[in-house]
Amino acid sequence: MESNEEYFSRRAREELFAAIRSADHRARRAHLDMARRYEDLVRIIDLRESEPAPSIAPNPEPIAEQIKIYV
């Protein structure tokens, strides 16, 4: 089973390739927007993993709450 980071990375690539293949500029823009959202989710995961241990950091917002903003 793939991790969230792997899934979001794969979906970003798929959306990017879909944008490249799109003949219609509106579809291309929609695919590029989705690719950017998936890339943002990967960056959020990377940032969360690089934060200090929870005992040191202030109460971080759960990743699920951040994901709702983008999906």
Stockholm file with secondary structure:
# STOCKHOLM 1.0

chainA/1-71         MESNEEYFSRRAREELFAAIRSADHRARRAHLDMARRYEDLVRIIDLRESEPAPSIAPNPEPIAEQIKIYV
#=GR chainA/1-71 SS CCCHHHHHHHHHHHHHHHHHHCSSHHHHHHHHHHHHHHHHHHHHHHHHHHSCCTTTSCCCCCHHHHHHHHC
#=GC SS_cons        CCCHHHHHHHHHHHHHHHHHHCSSHHHHHHHHHHHHHHHHHHHHHHHHHHSCCTTTSCCCCCHHHHHHHHC
//
